Amino acid sequence: MFRYALFLAVDWLAAAFAFVPERREQRGLLWWLLLQRFGYRQLMYVVMLKSLAAAARGALVGWGKLERKATVEVQG
């Protein structure tokens, strides 16, 4: 636990140091880094497990091509 907390602290300090030369950058974005470290990783685990389950089932997953209906009218 201590090593992970140390990693987060060093990671956050490195990100804060990256903001030093950028005077006009929004420093409030630094707080999103902590959320990103926890939330994004969990989201990627869910995506990975879903893709492994789809591969195990043998389901083909495509790009989800949209069907064109030509229903838009141009006003001119």
Distance bins in CASP14 RR format, pairs under 12 A and 6 or more apart:
PFRMAT RR
TARGET T0000
AUTHOR 0000-0000-0000
RMODE 2
METHOD distances of the structure
MODEL  1
1 7 0 0 0 0 0 1 0 0 0 0 0
1 8 0 0 0 0 0 1 0 0 0 0 0
2 8 0 0 0 0 0 1 0 0 0 0 0
2 9 0 0 0 0 0 1 0 0 0 0 0
3 9 0 0 0 0 0 1 0 0 0 0 0
3 10 0 0 0 0 0 1 0 0 0 0 0
4 10 0 0 0 0 0 1 0 0 0 0 0
4 11 0 0 0 0 0 1 0 0 0 0 0
4 37 0 0 0 0 1 0 0 0 0 0 0
4 38 0 0 0 0 0 1 0 0 0 0 0
4 41 0 0 0 0 0 1 0 0 0 0 0
5 11 0 0 0 0 0 1 0 0 0 0 0
5 12 0 0 0 0 0 1 0 0 0 0 0
5 34 0 0 0 0 0 1 0 0 0 0 0
5 37 0 0 0 0 0 1 0 0 0 0 0
6 12 0 0 0 0 0 1 0 0 0 0 0
6 13 0 0 0 0 0 1 0 0 0 0 0
7 13 0 0 0 0 0 1 0 0 0 0 0
7 14 0 0 0 0 0 1 0 0 0 0 0
7 34 0 0 0 0 0 1 0 0 0 0 0
7 37 0 0 0 0 1 0 0 0 0 0 0
8 14 0 0 0 0 0 1 0 0 0 0 0
8 15 0 0 0 0 0 1 0 0 0 0 0
8 33 0 0 0 0 1 0 0 0 0 0 0
8 34 1 0 0 1 0 0 0 0 0 0 0
8 35 0 0 0 0 0 1 0 0 0 0 0
8 36 0 0 0 0 0 1 0 0 0 0 0
8 37 1 0 0 1 0 0 0 0 0 0 0
8 38 0 0 0 0 1 0 0 0 0 0 0
8 41 0 0 0 0 0 1 0 0 0 0 0
9 15 0 0 0 0 0 1 0 0 0 0 0
9 16 0 0 0 0 0 1 0 0 0 0 0
9 33 0 0 0 0 0 1 0 0 0 0 0
9 34 0 0 0 0 0 1 0 0 0 0 0
9 37 0 0 0 0 0 1 0 0 0 0 0
10 16 0 0 0 0 0 1 0 0 0 0 0
10 17 0 0 0 0 0 1 0 0 0 0 0
10 33 0 0 0 0 0 1 0 0 0 0 0
10 37 0 0 0 0 0 1 0 0 0 0 0
11 17 0 0 0 0 0 1 0 0 0 0 0
11 18 0 0 0 0 0 1 0 0 0 0 0
11 30 0 0 0 0 0 1 0 0 0 0 0
11 33 1 0 0 1 0 0 0 0 0 0 0
11 34 0 0 0 0 1 0 0 0 0 0 0
11 36 0 0 0 0 0 1 0 0 0 0 0
11 37 1 0 0 1 0 0 0 0 0 0 0
12 18 0 0 0 0 0 1 0 0 0 0 0
12 19 0 0 0 0 0 1 0 0 0 0 0
12 29 0 0 0 0 0 1 0 0 0 0 0
12 30 1 0 0 1 0 0 0 0 0 0 0
12 31 0 0 0 0 1 0 0 0 0 0 0
12 32 0 0 0 0 0 1 0 0 0 0 0
12 33 1 0 1 0 0 0 0 0 0 0 0
12 34 1 0 0 1 0 0 0 0 0 0 0
12 35 0 0 0 0 0 1 0 0 0 0 0
12 36 0 0 0 0 0 1 0 0 0 0 0
12 37 0 0 0 0 1 0 0 0 0 0 0
13 19 0 0 0 0 0 1 0 0 0 0 0
13 20 0 0 0 0 0 1 0 0 0 0 0
13 30 0 0 0 0 1 0 0 0 0 0 0
13 33 0 0 0 0 0 1 0 0 0 0 0
14 20 0 0 0 0 0 1 0 0 0 0 0
14 30 0 0 0 0 0 1 0 0 0 0 0
14 33 0 0 0 0 1 0 0 0 0 0 0
15 22 0 0 0 0 0 1 0 0 0 0 0
15 25 0 0 0 0 0 1 0 0 0 0 0
15 27 0 0 0 0 0 1 0 0 0 0 0
15 28 0 0 0 0 0 1 0 0 0 0 0
15 29 0 0 0 0 1 0 0 0 0 0 0
15 30 1 0 1 0 0 0 0 0 0 0 0
15 31 0 0 0 0 0 1 0 0 0 0 0
15 32 0 0 0 0 1 0 0 0 0 0 0
15 33 1 0 1 0 0 0 0 0 0 0 0
15 34 0 0 0 0 1 0 0 0 0 0 0
15 36 0 0 0 0 0 1 0 0 0 0 0
15 37 0 0 0 0 0 1 0 0 0 0 0
16 22 0 0 0 0 0 1 0 0 0 0 0
16 25 0 0 0 0 0 1 0 0 0 0 0
16 27 0 0 0 0 1 0 0 0 0 0 0
16 28 0 0 0 0 0 1 0 0 0 0 0
16 29 0 0 0 0 0 1 0 0 0 0 0
16 30 1 0 1 0 0 0 0 0 0 0 0
16 31 0 0 0 0 0 1 0 0 0 0 0
16 33 0 0 0 0 1 0 0 0 0 0 0
16 34 0 0 0 0 0 1 0 0 0 0 0
17 27 0 0 0 0 0 1 0 0 0 0 0
17 30 0 0 0 0 0 1 0 0 0 0 0
18 25 0 0 0 0 1 0 0 0 0 0 0
18 27 0 0 0 0 0 1 0 0 0 0 0
18 29 0 0 0 0 0 1 0 0 0 0 0
18 30 0 0 0 0 1 0 0 0 0 0 0
18 33 0 0 0 0 0 1 0 0 0 0 0
19 25 1 0 1 0 0 0 0 0 0 0 0
19 26 0 0 0 0 1 0 0 0 0 0 0
19 27 1 0 1 0 0 0 0 0 0 0 0
19 28 0 0 0 0 1 0 0 0 0 0 0
19 29 0 0 0 0 1 0 0 0 0 0 0
19 30 1 0 0 1 0 0 0 0 0 0 0
19 31 0 0 0 0 0 1 0 0 0 0 0
19 33 0 0 0 0 0 1 0 0 0 0 0
20 27 0 0 0 0 1 0 0 0 0 0 0
20 30 0 0 0 0 0 1 0 0 0 0 0
22 29 0 0 0 0 0 1 0 0 0 0 0
22 30 0 0 0 0 0 1 0 0 0 0 0
26 32 0 0 0 0 1 0 0 0 0 0 0
27 33 0 0 0 0 0 1 0 0 0 0 0
28 34 0 0 0 0 0 1 0 0 0 0 0
28 35 0 0 0 0 0 1 0 0 0 0 0
29 35 0 0 0 0 0 1 0 0 0 0 0
29 36 0 0 0 0 1 0 0 0 0 0 0
30 36 0 0 0 0 0 1 0 0 0 0 0
30 37 0 0 0 0 0 1 0 0 0 0 0
31 37 0 0 0 0 0 1 0 0 0 0 0
32 38 0 0 0 0 0 1 0 0 0 0 0
32 39 0 0 0 0 0 1 0 0 0 0 0
32 40 0 0 0 0 0 1 0 0 0 0 0
33 39 0 0 0 0 0 1 0 0 0 0 0
33 40 0 0 0 0 0 1 0 0 0 0 0
34 40 0 0 0 0 0 1 0 0 0 0 0
34 41 0 0 0 0 0 1 0 0 0 0 0
35 41 0 0 0 0 0 1 0 0 0 0 0
35 42 0 0 0 0 0 1 0 0 0 0 0
35 43 0 0 0 0 0 1 0 0 0 0 0
36 42 0 0 0 0 0 1 0 0 0 0 0
36 43 0 0 0 0 1 0 0 0 0 0 0
36 44 0 0 0 0 0 1 0 0 0 0 0
37 43 0 0 0 0 0 1 0 0 0 0 0
37 44 0 0 0 0 0 1 0 0 0 0 0
38 44 0 0 0 0 0 1 0 0 0 0 0
38 45 0 0 0 0 0 1 0 0 0 0 0
39 45 0 0 0 0 1 0 0 0 0 0 0
39 46 0 0 0 0 0 1 0 0 0 0 0
40 46 0 0 0 0 0 1 0 0 0 0 0
40 47 0 0 0 0 0 1 0 0 0 0 0
41 47 0 0 0 0 0 1 0 0 0 0 0
41 48 0 0 0 0 0 1 0 0 0 0 0
42 48 0 0 0 0 0 1 0 0 0 0 0
42 49 0 0 0 0 0 1 0 0 0 0 0
43 49 0 0 0 0 0 1 0 0 0 0 0
43 50 0 0 0 0 0 1 0 0 0 0 0
44 50 0 0 0 0 0 1 0 0 0 0 0
44 51 0 0 0 0 0 1 0 0 0 0 0
45 51 0 0 0 0 0 1 0 0 0 0 0
45 52 0 0 0 0 0 1 0 0 0 0 0
46 52 0 0 0 0 0 1 0 0 0 0 0
46 53 0 0 0 0 0 1 0 0 0 0 0
47 53 0 0 0 0 0 1 0 0 0 0 0
47 54 0 0 0 0 0 1 0 0 0 0 0
47 61 0 0 0 0 0 1 0 0 0 0 0
48 54 0 0 0 0 0 1 0 0 0 0 0
48 55 0 0 0 0 0 1 0 0 0 0 0
49 55 0 0 0 0 0 1 0 0 0 0 0
49 56 0 0 0 0 0 1 0 0 0 0 0
50 56 0 0 0 0 0 1 0 0 0 0 0
50 57 0 0 0 0 0 1 0 0 0 0 0
50 59 0 0 0 0 0 1 0 0 0 0 0
50 61 0 0 0 0 1 0 0 0 0 0 0
51 57 0 0 0 0 0 1 0 0 0 0 0
51 58 0 0 0 0 0 1 0 0 0 0 0
51 59 0 0 0 0 0 1 0 0 0 0 0
51 61 1 0 0 1 0 0 0 0 0 0 0
52 58 0 0 0 0 0 1 0 0 0 0 0
52 59 0 0 0 0 0 1 0 0 0 0 0
52 61 0 0 0 0 0 1 0 0 0 0 0
53 59 0 0 0 0 1 0 0 0 0 0 0
53 61 0 0 0 0 0 1 0 0 0 0 0
54 60 0 0 0 0 1 0 0 0 0 0 0
54 61 1 0 1 0 0 0 0 0 0 0 0
54 62 0 0 0 0 0 1 0 0 0 0 0
55 61 0 0 0 0 1 0 0 0 0 0 0
END
